[in-house]
Amino acid sequence: MRLVIVGLLALVIVNACSPGLILGGTEPAAIFESTPAYPGYPWTREGRTVSPEELGTIAGPSHCGWESATFLNIGWPPGTHSGSAAQARQYIRDPKAVTPTKLRDLLDLHATLPSDASATGYVYRGIAVYLSPSDQDRAVYVVGTRSVERWPRSDPMTLCE
């Protein structure tokens, strides 16, 4: 990676062959428009890459036609390496309403971060996951440099048969 400084504007020039890199991809809409299948994106926390069982964002299963949806699974409480659904929570970004849930109506792609929200420490390419104690049982906030998305919790978890 090379850093080029142009006046007050710093541009990062990346190797275009690097997998998973999307130019301008510091916003949730750019990153999650086409989410990869399991194991998904490599999230970090406190400088270390975490397993998908701690926090994972993956495309919905293609055999159910849900690949345009993104499933965020997080070990609960945050920092937990989940071994079962009982140790995790699931939040879904489904702007095309492909999953058989009513979560599409609860998705907010232009949200405002609540005043009580705090960062979980999970980061992927400038995108951070926030939780708000006032509604963490209902939603997670996915925060970019200029935008915030509120993804609804799926409880019970949405599974494909």
C-alpha positions in Angstrom: 0.0 0.0 0.0 1.3 3.5 -0.9 0.1 6.7 0.6 0.0 9.7 -1.7 -0.7 13.1 -0.1 -2.2 15.8 -2.4 -2.6 19.0 -0.5 -4.8 18.3 2.5 -6.4 15.3 0.8 -4.8 11.9 1.4 -5.5 9.2 -1.1 -4.7 5.6 -0.4 -3.8 3.7 -3.5 -4.3 0.0 -3.1 -3.4 -3.0 -5.2 -6.4 -3.6 -7.4 -5.7 -7.3 -7.3 -6.2 -7.6 -3.6 -9.3 -9.7 -2.8 -12.2 -8.1 -1.1 -11.1 -4.5 -1.7 -13.6 -2.1 -3.1 -12.6 1.4 -4.0 -14.7 3.8 -2.0 -15.8 0.9 0.2 -15.8 2.7 3.5 -19.6 2.8 3.6 -21.9 -0.1 4.5 -23.8 0.2 1.2 -20.6 -0.4 -0.8 -19.3 -3.3 1.3 -22.6 -5.2 1.8 -24.1 -4.8 -1.7 -22.4 -8.1 -2.5 -21.3 -9.9 0.6 -19.2 -13.1 0.2 -20.4 -16.5 1.4 -19.0 -18.1 4.5 -16.5 -17.3 6.0 -17.4 -13.8 4.8 -15.3 -10.7 5.5 -12.3 -10.9 7.9 -13.3 -8.6 10.8 -10.8 -7.5 13.4 -11.0 -6.5 17.1 -8.2 -5.0 19.0 -5.9 -5.6 16.1 -6.6 -9.3 15.7 -8.7 -11.1 13.1 -11.7 -12.8 14.7 -13.4 -16.0 13.6 -16.8 -15.9 12.0 -18.0 -17.6 15.2 -17.1 -14.4 17.1 -18.4 -12.0 14.4 -19.2 -12.8 10.9 -21.0 -11.1 8.0 -21.9 -13.6 5.2 -24.2 -13.7 2.3 -27.5 -15.5 2.8 -27.5 -19.1 1.4 -27.7 -19.2 -2.4 -29.7 -22.5 -2.4 -32.6 -20.5 -0.8 -32.1 -17.5 -3.1 -31.1 -15.2 -0.2 -27.6 -14.3 -1.4 -28.5 -10.6 -1.7 -29.1 -10.5 2.1 -26.3 -10.1 4.6 -26.4 -12.0 7.8 -24.3 -10.6 10.7 -23.9 -13.1 13.5 -22.2 -12.1 16.7 -21.2 -14.1 19.7 -23.2 -12.9 22.7 -22.1 -11.1 24.7 -19.7 -9.5 22.2 -16.3 -11.1 22.4 -17.8 -14.6 22.8 -16.7 -17.3 20.4 -20.2 -18.9 19.8 -20.5 -22.6 19.6 -24.3 -22.6 19.1 -27.1 -20.3 18.2 -27.9 -19.9 21.9 -24.5 -18.1 22.3 -25.1 -15.7 19.3 -27.3 -13.1 17.9 -28.2 -12.6 14.3 -28.9 -9.3 12.5 -30.0 -9.1 8.9 -29.5 -6.6 6.1 -32.1 -7.5 3.5 -33.0 -4.4 1.3 -34.4 -6.6 -1.4 -36.7 -8.5 1.0 -35.5 -12.0 -0.1 -35.8 -13.7 3.3 -39.1 -14.9 4.5 -39.2 -12.3 7.4 -40.7 -8.9 8.0 -37.2 -7.5 8.8 -37.1 -5.5 5.6 -39.6 -3.0 7.2 -37.2 -2.6 10.2 -34.0 -2.1 8.2 -32.9 1.5 8.1 -30.2 2.3 5.5 -30.1 6.0 6.6 -30.1 5.7 10.4 -28.9 8.0 13.1 -26.6 6.5 15.7 -28.3 6.7 19.1 -26.6 8.8 21.7 -26.0 5.8 23.9 -24.4 3.7 21.2 -20.8 2.5 21.6 -18.3 0.8 19.4 -17.9 -3.0 19.9 -14.4 -2.8 18.6 -15.2 -4.9 15.5 -13.9 -3.3 12.3 -13.7 -4.2 8.6 -12.2 -1.8 6.1 -13.4 1.3 8.0 -16.8 -0.1 8.8 -17.5 -0.5 12.6 -20.2 -2.3 14.5 -22.0 -0.4 17.3 -24.5 -1.4 19.8 -27.0 0.8 21.7 -28.0 -0.5 25.2 -31.5 1.0 24.5 -32.1 -1.2 21.5 -29.4 -3.9 21.2 -32.1 -6.5 21.6 -33.7 -5.2 18.4 -30.9 -3.9 16.2 -27.2 -3.4 15.5 -25.6 -0.3 13.9 -23.2 -0.7 11.0 -21.2 2.6 10.7 -19.1 3.9 7.9 -17.3 7.2 7.5 -20.4 9.1 6.3 -23.3 6.8 6.9 -25.0 4.6 9.5 -27.3 1.6 8.9 -29.5 0.0 11.5 -29.9 -3.7 10.9 -32.8 -5.5 12.7 -32.2 -8.5 14.9 -33.7 -11.8 13.7 -35.0 -13.5 16.8 -35.4 -16.4 16.5 -32.5 -16.7 13.9 -33.6 -17.0 10.3 -32.4 -20.3 8.8 -32.7 -21.8 5.4 -34.0 -25.3 5.1 
